[in-house]
Amino acid sequence: MTPELAALAVHDLKNALGVLDGQLEALESDPSPAQARAARQHCAHLRRELVAFLTLYRGEALRAVVDDESPRSVLEAAQRQAQAAAKVTVEVVLAAEVPAFWYFDARLVRLALDAALHNACRYARTRVTLGATLRGADLVLSVDDDGPGLAAEATGDAWSTGLGTELCRAVARAHELQGRTGEVRLFDLAGGGARFELLLP
């Protein structure tokens, strides 16, 4: 993590704490379920951002501890967590060729998926889709949304400092097999919305 990125991340976290403080102050004078839900969601977002920051701050390179993991189980766990806070539908769609197991670090992959899901749920109009497929020799985990696309989403909290993107790329780089490393790709979908892809060798 560069000093510039660290400074931006800390600045954003400070601002987010200020927003949360305002939400909690409003709850003191006028408690409501909607305000409490918004404050809780803000707390969850701050927790994700702090985990991402601390994960990157601990060192220049993450080290993946790979094991045989179920892509379906990891995606379904991420889906359940995201759906609990999302106002849109979050679904899982696996291609038929996806194997029952793949070698990856489930903890790190969940960090990357959580960052991508937070952003997708924030901007999706009605639906977010978690997917898995094979592309050549790589397992591809994806997060699609039907929102306004990357140009608009890039200004959102999750990617505003590049912290979410940098975390996902660090997770991808931590996965290496026979000289090949993982990749992260972000692009607009032809029919509207955006796609995040995590490629694991």
Residue frames as a rotation matrix with the C-alpha (Angstrom) as fourth column:
MET 1
0.581 0.814 0.000 0.00
0.814 -0.581 0.000 0.00
0.000 0.000 -1.000 0.00
THR 2
-0.283 -0.676 0.680 1.41
0.630 -0.666 -0.400 3.38
0.723 0.315 0.614 -1.01
PRO 3
-0.779 -0.025 -0.626 1.49
0.549 -0.509 -0.663 6.26
-0.302 -0.861 0.410 1.51
GLU 4
-0.874 0.473 -0.110 -0.89
-0.472 -0.773 0.423 8.19
0.115 0.422 0.899 -0.77
LEU 5
-0.249 0.803 -0.542 -3.47
-0.085 0.540 0.838 5.38
0.965 0.254 -0.066 -0.79
ALA 6
-0.402 0.050 -0.914 -3.13
0.848 0.398 -0.351 4.93
0.346 -0.916 -0.202 2.99
ALA 7
-0.938 0.021 -0.345 -3.71
0.141 -0.888 -0.437 8.66
-0.315 -0.459 0.831 3.55
LEU 8
-0.637 0.750 -0.179 -6.79
-0.598 -0.334 0.728 8.67
0.486 0.571 0.661 1.28
ALA 9
-0.222 0.547 -0.807 -8.18
0.325 0.822 0.467 5.56
0.919 -0.159 -0.360 2.98
VAL 10
-0.611 -0.054 -0.790 -7.76
0.791 -0.077 -0.607 7.05
-0.028 -0.996 0.089 6.47
HIS 11
-0.947 0.276 -0.165 -9.37
-0.279 -0.960 -0.004 10.31
-0.159 0.043 0.986 5.29
ASP 12
-0.412 0.831 -0.373 -12.38
-0.423 0.188 0.886 8.42
0.807 0.523 0.274 3.90
LEU 13
-0.255 0.280 -0.926 -12.72
0.681 0.731 0.034 6.35
0.686 -0.622 -0.377 7.08
LYS 14
-0.870 -0.088 -0.484 -12.64
0.426 -0.629 -0.651 9.53
-0.247 -0.773 0.585 9.16
ASN 15
-0.775 0.618 -0.129 -15.42
-0.610 -0.680 0.406 11.05
0.163 0.393 0.905 7.04
ALA 16
-0.251 0.693 -0.676 -17.47
-0.052 0.687 0.725 7.85
0.967 0.217 -0.137 7.25
LEU 17
-0.528 0.015 -0.849 -17.16
0.812 0.304 -0.499 7.87
0.251 -0.953 -0.172 11.05
GLY 18
-0.959 0.187 -0.214 -18.45
-0.111 -0.939 -0.324 11.45
-0.262 -0.287 0.921 11.03
VAL 19
-0.465 0.825 -0.320 -21.51
-0.598 -0.026 0.801 10.35
0.652 0.564 0.506 9.04
LEU 20
-0.214 0.349 -0.912 -22.11
0.466 0.857 0.219 7.46
0.859 -0.378 -0.346 11.45
ASP 21
-0.841 -0.129 -0.526 -21.82
0.534 -0.359 -0.766 9.82
-0.090 -0.925 0.370 14.42
GLY 22
-0.814 0.573 -0.097 -24.53
-0.581 -0.799 0.156 11.98
0.012 0.183 0.983 12.86
GLN 23
-0.236 0.734 -0.637 -26.78
-0.276 0.578 0.768 8.96
0.932 0.357 0.067 12.30
LEU 24
-0.383 0.042 -0.923 -26.38
0.748 0.599 -0.284 7.84
0.541 -0.799 -0.261 15.92
GLU 25
-0.968 0.046 -0.247 -27.08
0.112 -0.801 -0.589 11.37
-0.225 -0.598 0.770 17.20
ALA 26
-0.555 0.812 -0.182 -30.29
-0.712 -0.351 0.608 11.45
0.429 0.467 0.773 15.16
LEU 27
-0.209 0.450 -0.868 -31.29
0.206 0.888 0.411 8.08
0.956 -0.093 -0.279 16.63
GLU 28
-0.820 -0.143 -0.554 -30.94
0.564 -0.045 -0.824 9.48
0.093 -0.989 0.118 20.17
SER 29
-0.838 0.482 -0.256 -33.50
-0.349 -0.834 -0.428 12.21
-0.419 -0.270 0.867 19.51
ASP 30
0.163 0.921 -0.353 -35.82
-0.933 0.028 -0.358 10.30
-0.320 0.388 0.864 17.18
PRO 31
-0.655 -0.461 0.599 -35.40
-0.325 0.887 0.327 6.50
-0.682 0.020 -0.731 17.20
SER 32
0.467 0.785 -0.407 -36.75
-0.797 0.175 -0.577 4.69
-0.382 0.594 0.708 14.17
PRO 33
0.525 -0.240 0.817 -36.17
0.205 0.967 0.152 1.26
-0.826 0.088 0.557 12.62
ALA 34
0.887 -0.176 0.427 -35.17
0.419 -0.082 -0.904 2.82
0.194 0.981 0.001 9.28
GLN 35
0.628 -0.685 0.369 -32.51
-0.652 -0.722 -0.230 5.03
0.424 -0.096 -0.900 10.90
ALA 36
0.385 -0.477 0.790 -31.24
-0.614 0.506 0.605 2.14
-0.689 -0.718 -0.098 13.01
ARG 37
0.717 -0.079 0.692 -30.97
0.451 0.810 -0.375 -0.06
-0.531 0.581 0.617 9.89
ALA 38
0.858 -0.408 0.313 -29.06
0.062 -0.522 -0.851 2.66
0.510 0.749 -0.422 8.04
ALA 39
0.468 -0.702 0.537 -26.65
-0.882 -0.403 0.243 3.08
0.046 -0.588 -0.808 10.96
ARG 40
0.464 -0.262 0.846 -26.10
-0.211 0.895 0.392 -0.69
-0.861 -0.361 0.360 11.18
GLN 41
0.833 -0.140 0.535 -25.40
0.544 0.382 -0.747 -0.90
-0.100 0.913 0.394 7.45
HIS 42
0.733 -0.599 0.322 -22.96
-0.404 -0.764 -0.502 1.99
0.547 0.238 -0.803 7.80
CYS 43
0.398 -0.571 0.718 -21.20
-0.778 0.205 0.594 0.12
-0.487 -0.795 -0.362 10.62
ALA 44
0.624 -0.125 0.772 -20.94
0.293 0.952 -0.083 -2.99
-0.725 0.278 0.631 8.43
HIS 45
0.878 -0.311 0.365 -19.45
0.283 -0.278 -0.918 -0.90
0.387 0.909 -0.156 5.63
LEU 46
0.562 -0.690 0.456 -16.91
-0.785 -0.619 0.031 0.64
0.261 -0.376 -0.889 8.00
ARG 47
0.468 -0.373 0.801 -15.94
-0.386 0.730 0.565 -2.81
-0.795 -0.573 0.198 9.26
ARG 48
0.774 -0.157 0.613 -15.33
0.566 0.605 -0.560 -4.01
-0.283 0.780 0.558 5.70
GLU 49
0.795 -0.479 0.374 -13.26
-0.085 -0.697 -0.712 -0.93
0.601 0.534 -0.594 4.91
LEU 50
0.480 -0.628 0.613 -11.17
-0.866 -0.228 0.444 -1.34
-0.139 -0.744 -0.653 8.08
VAL 51
0.562 -0.256 0.787 -10.55
0.060 0.961 0.270 -5.02
-0.825 -0.105 0.555 7.35
ALA 52
0.831 -0.240 0.501 -9.47
0.532 0.082 -0.843 -4.12
0.161 0.967 0.196 3.81
PHE 53
0.704 -0.571 0.423 -7.20
-0.486 -0.821 -0.300 -1.35
0.518 0.006 -0.855 5.07
LEU 54
0.427 -0.541 0.725 -5.58
-0.759 0.222 0.612 -3.49
-0.492 -0.812 -0.316 7.76
THR 55
0.728 -0.125 0.674 -5.16
0.324 0.929 -0.178 -6.42
-0.604 0.348 0.717 5.37
LEU 56
0.762 -0.431 0.483 -3.29
0.422 -0.235 -0.876 -4.24
0.491 0.871 0.003 2.89
TYR 57
0.686 -0.476 0.551 -1.41
-0.602 -0.796 0.062 -2.24
0.409 -0.374 -0.832 5.52
ARG 58
0.790 -0.345 0.507 0.16
-0.252 0.572 0.781 -5.32
-0.559 -0.744 0.365 7.12
GLY 59
-0.162 -0.901 0.401 2.40
0.213 0.365 0.906 -5.92
-0.963 0.233 0.133 4.16
GLU 60
-0.453 -0.107 -0.885 3.13
-0.738 -0.512 0.440 -5.30
-0.500 0.852 0.153 0.51
ALA 61
-0.502 0.237 -0.831 1.98
-0.595 0.603 0.531 -8.78
0.627 0.762 -0.162 -0.50
LEU 62
0.327 0.666 0.670 -0.73
-0.918 0.391 0.060 -11.03
-0.222 -0.635 0.739 0.82
ARG 63
-0.823 -0.548 -0.154 -0.01
-0.565 0.816 0.118 -14.73
0.061 0.184 -0.981 1.19
ALA 64
0.222 0.938 -0.264 -2.76
-0.888 0.307 0.342 -17.10
0.402 0.159 0.902 0.16
VAL 65
-0.725 -0.277 0.631 -3.20
-0.529 0.810 -0.253 -20.29
-0.441 -0.517 -0.734 2.18
VAL 66
-0.241 0.658 -0.713 -4.98
-0.901 0.122 0.416 -22.43
0.361 0.743 0.564 -0.39
ASP 67
-0.715 0.158 0.681 -7.11
-0.219 0.875 -0.432 -25.46
-0.664 -0.458 -0.591 0.29
ASP 68
-0.848 0.510 0.144 -9.73
0.364 0.364 0.857 -27.38
0.385 0.779 -0.495 -1.65
GLU 69
-0.726 0.613 -0.312 -12.80
-0.108 -0.549 -0.829 -25.18
-0.679 -0.568 0.465 -1.34
SER 70
-0.234 0.760 0.607 -16.29
0.916 0.382 -0.125 -25.30
-0.326 0.526 -0.785 -2.81
PRO 71
-0.958 -0.072 0.278 -16.93
0.192 -0.880 0.435 -22.34
0.213 0.470 0.857 -5.14
ARG 72
-0.132 0.988 0.078 -20.67
0.287 -0.037 0.957 -22.84
0.949 0.149 -0.279 -4.64
SER 73
0.312 0.254 -0.915 -20.40
0.927 0.128 0.351 -22.75
0.206 -0.959 -0.196 -0.84
VAL 74
-0.611 -0.620 -0.491 -18.25
0.698 -0.716 0.035 -19.60
-0.373 -0.321 0.870 -0.85
LEU 75
-0.870 0.330 0.367 -20.60
0.040 -0.693 0.720 -17.79
0.492 0.641 0.589 -3.24
GLU 76
0.079 0.970 -0.228 -23.71
0.433 0.173 0.884 -18.87
0.898 -0.169 -0.407 -1.36
ALA 77
0.045 -0.136 -0.990 -22.24
0.989 -0.131 0.063 -17.68
-0.139 -0.982 0.128 1.96
ALA 78
-0.904 -0.392 -0.169 -21.42
0.354 -0.909 0.219 -14.31
-0.240 0.138 0.961 0.38
GLN 79
-0.590 0.760 0.273 -24.92
0.131 -0.244 0.961 -14.16
0.797 0.602 0.044 -1.11
ARG 80
0.217 0.703 -0.677 -26.61
0.827 0.237 0.511 -14.80
0.519 -0.671 -0.530 2.24
GLN 81
-0.284 -0.395 -0.874 -24.60
0.837 -0.547 -0.025 -12.07
-0.468 -0.738 0.486 3.96
ALA 82
-0.991 -0.115 0.067 -25.20
0.133 -0.826 0.548 -9.56
-0.008 0.552 0.834 1.17
GLN 83
-0.406 0.909 0.093 -28.93
0.346 0.058 0.937 -10.33
0.846 0.413 -0.338 0.91
ALA 84
-0.036 0.378 -0.925 -29.44
0.997 0.072 -0.010 -9.66
0.063 -0.923 -0.380 4.61
ALA 85
-0.293 -0.150 -0.944 -28.57
0.448 -0.894 0.003 -5.99
-0.845 -0.422 0.329 4.08
ALA 86
-0.974 -0.189 0.126 -29.43
0.189 -0.367 0.911 -5.45
-0.126 0.911 0.393 0.40
LYS 87
-0.226 0.921 -0.318 -32.57
-0.375 -0.383 -0.844 -3.81
-0.899 -0.072 0.432 -0.96
VAL 88
0.104 0.189 -0.976 -32.20
-0.990 0.115 -0.083 -5.72
0.097 0.975 0.199 -4.24
THR 89
0.950 0.238 0.201 -32.27
-0.248 0.968 0.030 -9.41
-0.188 -0.079 0.979 -5.10
VAL 90
-0.073 -0.994 -0.085 -28.91
-0.983 0.057 0.177 -11.18
-0.171 0.096 -0.980 -4.78
GLU 91
0.888 0.432 0.159 -28.68
-0.384 0.885 -0.265 -14.53
-0.255 0.175 0.951 -6.56
VAL 92
-0.215 -0.939 0.270 -26.05
-0.549 0.345 0.762 -17.17
-0.808 0.016 -0.589 -7.35
VAL 93
0.885 0.405 -0.231 -25.68
-0.406 0.426 -0.809 -18.66
-0.229 0.809 0.541 -10.84
LEU 94
-0.085 -0.934 0.346 -23.02
-0.447 0.346 0.825 -21.31
-0.891 -0.084 -0.447 -11.50
ALA 95
0.094 0.011 -0.996 -22.09
-0.980 0.175 -0.091 -22.55
0.173 0.984 0.028 -14.95
ALA 96
0.918 0.393 -0.052 -22.45
-0.385 0.914 0.126 -26.30
0.097 -0.095 0.991 -15.44
GLU 97
0.522 -0.774 -0.357 -18.71
0.201 0.519 -0.831 -26.81
0.829 0.362 0.427 -15.90
VAL 98
0.122 -0.495 0.861 -17.72
-0.818 -0.541 -0.195 -25.35
0.563 -0.680 -0.470 -12.52
PRO 99
-0.330 -0.300 -0.895 -16.07
0.116 0.928 -0.354 -28.11
0.937 -0.221 -0.271 -10.48
ALA 100
0.674 0.615 -0.410 -17.23
0.421 0.135 0.897 -29.02
0.607 -0.777 -0.168 -7.00
PHE 101
0.700 -0.509 -0.500 -13.85
0.434 -0.251 0.865 -27.93
-0.566 -0.823 0.045 -5.57
TRP 102
0.634 -0.598 0.490 -11.04
0.261 -0.431 -0.864 -25.54
0.728 0.675 -0.118 -6.49
TYR 103
0.091 -0.679 -0.728 -7.84
0.995 0.097 0.034 -24.59
0.047 -0.727 0.685 -4.68
PHE 104
-0.078 -0.139 0.987 -7.96
0.179 -0.976 -0.123 -21.07
0.981 0.167 0.101 -3.22
ASP 105
-0.914 -0.203 -0.350 -7.85
0.388 -0.189 -0.902 -19.14
0.117 -0.961 0.252 0.04
ALA 106
-0.087 0.993 0.083 -11.54
0.858 0.032 0.513 -18.86
0.506 0.115 -0.855 0.98
ARG 107
0.209 0.146 -0.967 -10.93
0.800 -0.595 0.083 -16.11
-0.563 -0.791 -0.241 3.58
LEU 108
-0.666 -0.535 -0.520 -9.16
0.143 -0.776 0.615 -13.84
-0.732 0.335 0.593 1.09
VAL 109
-0.839 0.402 0.366 -11.63
0.425 0.066 0.903 -14.58
0.339 0.913 -0.226 -1.69
ARG 110
0.138 0.925 -0.353 -14.52
0.981 -0.079 0.175 -13.65
0.134 -0.371 -0.919 0.63
LEU 111
-0.145 -0.257 -0.955 -12.82
0.473 -0.866 0.161 -10.30
-0.869 -0.428 0.248 1.37
ALA 112
-0.959 -0.259 -0.117 -12.68
0.012 -0.448 0.894 -9.56
-0.284 0.856 0.432 -2.35
LEU 113
-0.560 0.813 0.161 -16.25
0.636 0.298 0.712 -10.72
0.531 0.501 -0.684 -3.00
ASP 114
0.105 0.607 -0.787 -17.59
0.945 -0.308 -0.111 -8.71
-0.310 -0.732 -0.606 -0.05
ALA 115
-0.505 -0.360 -0.784 -15.96
0.149 -0.931 0.332 -5.53
-0.850 0.050 0.524 -1.40
ALA 116
-0.991 0.132 0.011 -17.39
-0.001 -0.097 0.995 -6.14
0.133 0.986 0.096 -4.88
LEU 117
-0.359 0.915 -0.184 -20.82
0.841 0.403 0.360 -7.07
0.404 -0.025 -0.915 -3.53
HIS 118
-0.154 0.274 -0.949 -21.07
0.697 -0.650 -0.301 -3.97
-0.700 -0.709 -0.090 -1.38
ASN 119
-0.756 -0.192 -0.626 -20.48
-0.221 -0.825 0.520 -1.76
-0.617 0.531 0.581 -4.40
ALA 120
-0.904 0.427 -0.015 -22.81
0.152 0.354 0.923 -3.78
0.399 0.832 -0.385 -6.65
CYS 121
-0.231 0.862 -0.451 -25.67
0.967 0.255 -0.007 -3.74
0.109 -0.438 -0.892 -4.12
ARG 122
-0.380 0.013 -0.925 -25.25
0.408 -0.895 -0.180 -0.01
-0.830 -0.446 0.335 -3.65
TYR 123
-0.654 -0.006 -0.756 -25.78
-0.526 -0.715 0.461 0.76
-0.543 0.699 0.465 -7.32
ALA 124
-0.924 0.338 0.181 -27.95
0.379 0.731 0.567 -2.10
0.060 0.592 -0.804 -8.60
ARG 125
-0.600 0.789 0.129 -31.48
-0.699 -0.596 0.396 -1.19
0.390 0.147 0.909 -9.61
THR 126
0.477 0.872 0.109 -33.11
-0.844 0.419 0.335 -4.57
0.247 -0.252 0.936 -8.98
ARG 127
1.000 -0.028 0.008 -30.60
0.027 0.995 0.099 -7.43
-0.011 -0.099 0.995 -9.04
VAL 128
0.107 -0.994 0.003 -27.04
-0.988 -0.106 0.111 -8.54
-0.110 -0.015 -0.994 -8.28
THR 129
0.950 0.207 -0.236 -25.78
-0.257 0.943 -0.210 -11.87
0.179 0.260 0.949 -9.60
LEU 130
0.078 -0.909 0.409 -22.87
-0.795 0.191 0.575 -13.83
-0.601 -0.370 -0.708 -8.18
GLY 131
0.893 0.273 -0.359 -21.48
-0.447 0.635 -0.629 -16.25
0.056 0.722 0.689 -10.73
ALA 132
-0.004 -0.910 0.414 -18.79
-0.487 0.364 0.794 -18.81
-0.873 -0.198 -0.445 -11.38
THR 133
0.967 0.197 -0.160 -17.48
-0.234 0.449 -0.862 -20.27
-0.098 0.871 0.481 -14.61
LEU 134
0.228 -0.926 0.302 -14.31
0.497 0.378 0.781 -21.72
-0.837 -0.028 0.546 -16.09
ARG 135
0.938 -0.074 -0.337 -12.26
-0.317 -0.574 -0.755 -19.73
-0.138 0.815 -0.563 -18.58
GLY 136
0.223 -0.877 -0.425 -9.35
-0.535 0.255 -0.806 -21.70
0.815 0.407 -0.412 -19.90
ALA 137
-0.226 -0.412 -0.883 -7.42
0.491 0.734 -0.469 -22.91
0.841 -0.540 0.037 -16.85
ASP 138
-0.949 -0.135 0.286 -8.94
-0.128 -0.662 -0.738 -20.30
0.290 -0.737 0.611 -14.51
LEU 139
-0.208 0.897 -0.391 -11.93
0.978 0.202 -0.058 -20.29
0.027 -0.394 -0.919 -12.20
VAL 140
-0.795 0.010 0.606 -13.77
0.127 -0.975 0.183 -17.00
0.593 0.223 0.774 -12.72
LEU 141
-0.275 0.703 -0.656 -15.90
0.928 0.016 -0.372 -15.64
-0.252 -0.711 -0.657 -9.87
SER 142
-0.735 0.041 0.677 -18.06
0.376 -0.806 0.457 -12.70
0.564 0.591 0.577 -10.92
VAL 143
-0.354 0.678 -0.644 -20.39
0.635 -0.330 -0.698 -10.06
-0.686 -0.656 -0.314 -9.48
ASP 144
-0.705 0.226 0.673 -22.84
0.544 -0.437 0.716 -8.44
0.456 0.871 0.185 -11.93
ASP 145
-0.453 0.661 -0.598 -25.21
0.416 -0.436 -0.798 -5.57
-0.788 -0.611 -0.077 -11.24
ASP 146
-0.064 0.521 0.851 -27.88
0.985 -0.106 0.139 -3.82
0.163 0.847 -0.506 -13.30
GLY 147
0.301 0.093 -0.949 -26.85
0.562 -0.822 0.097 -0.34
-0.771 -0.562 -0.299 -12.20
PRO 148
0.881 0.158 -0.446 -25.55
-0.154 -0.796 -0.586 2.70
-0.448 0.584 -0.677 -14.14
GLY 149
0.772 -0.631 0.075 -22.13
0.372 0.353 -0.858 1.24
0.516 0.690 0.508 -14.97
LEU 150
0.155 -0.835 -0.529 -18.55
0.980 0.198 -0.025 1.82
0.125 -0.514 0.848 -13.89
ALA 151
-0.459 -0.377 0.804 -18.37
0.387 -0.900 -0.201 5.56
0.800 0.219 0.559 -14.57
ALA 152
0.300 0.655 0.693 -21.05
-0.456 -0.540 0.708 6.24
0.838 -0.528 0.137 -11.96
GLU 153
0.903 0.116 -0.414 -20.01
0.238 0.666 0.707 3.47
0.358 -0.737 0.573 -9.56
ALA 154
0.005 -0.997 -0.073 -16.39
0.746 0.053 -0.664 4.66
0.666 -0.052 0.744 -9.45
THR 155
-0.387 -0.113 0.915 -17.53
-0.277 -0.933 -0.232 7.68
0.879 -0.343 0.330 -7.43
GLY 156
0.669 0.736 -0.105 -19.17
-0.169 0.288 0.942 5.49
0.724 -0.613 0.318 -4.74
ASP 157
0.630 -0.372 0.682 -17.80
-0.772 -0.203 0.603 4.90
-0.086 -0.906 -0.415 -1.25
ALA 158
0.836 -0.249 0.489 -16.50
0.081 0.937 0.339 1.40
-0.543 -0.244 0.804 -1.90
TRP 159
0.390 -0.711 0.585 -14.11
0.921 0.299 -0.250 2.41
0.003 0.636 0.772 -4.68
SER 160
0.980 0.135 0.145 -13.60
0.153 -0.981 -0.117 6.12
0.126 0.137 -0.982 -3.93
THR 161
0.514 -0.857 0.026 -10.02
-0.689 -0.395 0.609 5.75
-0.512 -0.330 -0.793 -2.74
GLY 162
0.199 -0.436 -0.877 -9.21
-0.733 0.528 -0.429 2.67
0.651 0.728 -0.215 -4.76
LEU 163
-0.419 -0.398 0.816 -9.04
-0.882 0.390 -0.263 0.70
-0.214 -0.830 -0.515 -1.50
GLY 164
0.430 0.668 0.608 -11.62
-0.451 0.742 -0.496 -1.88
-0.782 -0.061 0.620 -2.56
THR 165
0.908 -0.128 -0.400 -10.02
-0.355 0.273 -0.894 -2.34
0.224 0.953 0.203 -5.97
GLU 166
-0.016 -0.999 0.042 -6.53
-0.840 -0.009 -0.542 -2.57
0.542 -0.044 -0.839 -4.49
LEU 167
-0.186 0.026 0.982 -7.64
-0.779 0.606 -0.163 -5.17
-0.599 -0.795 -0.093 -1.96
CYS 168
0.785 0.558 0.268 -9.23
-0.269 0.697 -0.665 -7.30
-0.558 0.450 0.697 -4.69
ARG 169
0.704 -0.586 -0.401 -6.09
-0.456 0.060 -0.888 -7.07
0.545 0.808 -0.225 -6.84
ALA 170
-0.271 -0.811 0.518 -3.91
-0.947 0.129 -0.294 -8.02
0.171 -0.570 -0.804 -3.89
VAL 171
0.187 0.436 0.880 -6.13
-0.547 0.791 -0.276 -11.05
-0.816 -0.429 0.387 -3.27
ALA 172
0.970 0.184 -0.161 -5.83
-0.228 0.442 -0.868 -12.03
-0.089 0.878 0.471 -6.93
ARG 173
0.333 -0.926 -0.180 -2.03
-0.690 -0.109 -0.716 -11.65
0.643 0.363 -0.675 -6.93
ALA 174
-0.142 -0.369 0.918 -1.79
-0.941 0.339 -0.009 -13.82
-0.308 -0.865 -0.396 -3.82
HIS 175
0.574 0.400 0.714 -3.11
-0.161 0.911 -0.381 -16.77
-0.803 0.104 0.587 -5.83
GLU 176
0.056 -0.679 -0.732 -0.38
-0.989 -0.141 0.055 -18.24
-0.140 0.720 -0.679 -7.98
LEU 177
0.560 0.101 0.822 -0.03
-0.087 0.994 -0.064 -21.54
-0.824 -0.036 0.565 -9.81
GLN 178
0.208 -0.581 0.787 2.86
0.828 0.533 0.174 -22.58
-0.520 0.615 0.592 -12.03
GLY 179
-0.752 -0.658 0.035 3.90
0.601 -0.663 0.446 -19.01
-0.270 0.356 0.894 -12.74
ARG 180
-0.390 0.703 0.595 0.37
0.368 -0.473 0.801 -17.73
0.844 0.531 -0.074 -13.36
THR 181
-0.941 0.120 -0.317 -1.26
0.256 -0.359 -0.898 -15.30
-0.221 -0.926 0.307 -10.94
GLY 182
-0.072 0.997 0.014 -4.85
0.927 0.072 -0.368 -14.30
-0.368 -0.013 -0.930 -10.40
GLU 183
-0.888 -0.138 0.438 -6.40
0.339 -0.841 0.422 -11.23
0.310 0.524 0.793 -11.98
VAL 184
-0.219 0.858 -0.464 -9.19
0.528 -0.296 -0.796 -8.76
-0.821 -0.419 -0.388 -11.35
ARG 185
-0.863 0.033 0.504 -11.22
0.450 -0.402 0.797 -7.29
0.229 0.915 0.333 -14.19
LEU 186
-0.269 0.787 -0.555 -13.87
0.363 -0.451 -0.815 -4.56
-0.892 -0.421 -0.164 -14.08
PHE 187
-0.994 -0.054 0.091 -15.96
0.105 -0.365 0.925 -3.64
-0.016 0.929 0.369 -17.10
ASP 188
-0.388 0.904 -0.181 -19.37
-0.770 -0.425 -0.475 -2.44
-0.506 -0.045 0.861 -18.23
LEU 189
-0.484 0.348 0.803 -21.92
0.399 0.904 -0.152 -4.98
-0.779 0.247 -0.577 -19.42
ALA 190
-0.949 0.066 0.307 -23.35
0.280 -0.265 0.923 -4.61
0.142 0.962 0.233 -22.90
GLY 191
-0.151 0.986 0.068 -26.93
0.659 0.049 0.750 -4.60
0.737 0.158 -0.658 -21.64
GLY 192
0.326 0.202 0.924 -26.19
-0.422 -0.843 0.333 -2.09
0.846 -0.499 -0.190 -18.85
GLY 193
0.983 -0.021 0.181 -24.62
-0.166 0.312 0.936 -2.44
-0.076 -0.950 0.303 -15.43
ALA 194
0.194 -0.981 -0.004 -21.12
-0.931 -0.183 -0.316 -3.50
0.310 0.065 -0.949 -14.45
ARG 195
0.900 0.013 -0.436 -19.19
0.056 0.988 0.145 -6.71
0.433 -0.155 0.888 -13.88
PHE 196
0.227 -0.840 0.493 -16.42
-0.964 -0.124 0.234 -7.56
-0.136 -0.529 -0.838 -11.41
GLU 197
0.841 -0.020 -0.541 -14.36
-0.150 0.952 -0.267 -10.67
0.521 0.306 0.797 -12.16
LEU 198
0.268 -0.777 0.569 -11.84
-0.865 0.067 0.498 -12.46
-0.425 -0.625 -0.654 -9.95
LEU 199
0.664 -0.132 -0.736 -9.78
-0.460 0.704 -0.541 -14.96
0.590 0.697 0.407 -11.95
LEU 200
0.404 -0.488 0.773 -8.13
-0.755 0.300 0.584 -17.71
-0.517 -0.820 -0.247 -9.90
PRO 201
-0.110 -0.516 -0.849 -5.51
-0.884 0.442 -0.153 -20.02
0.454 0.734 -0.505 -11.49
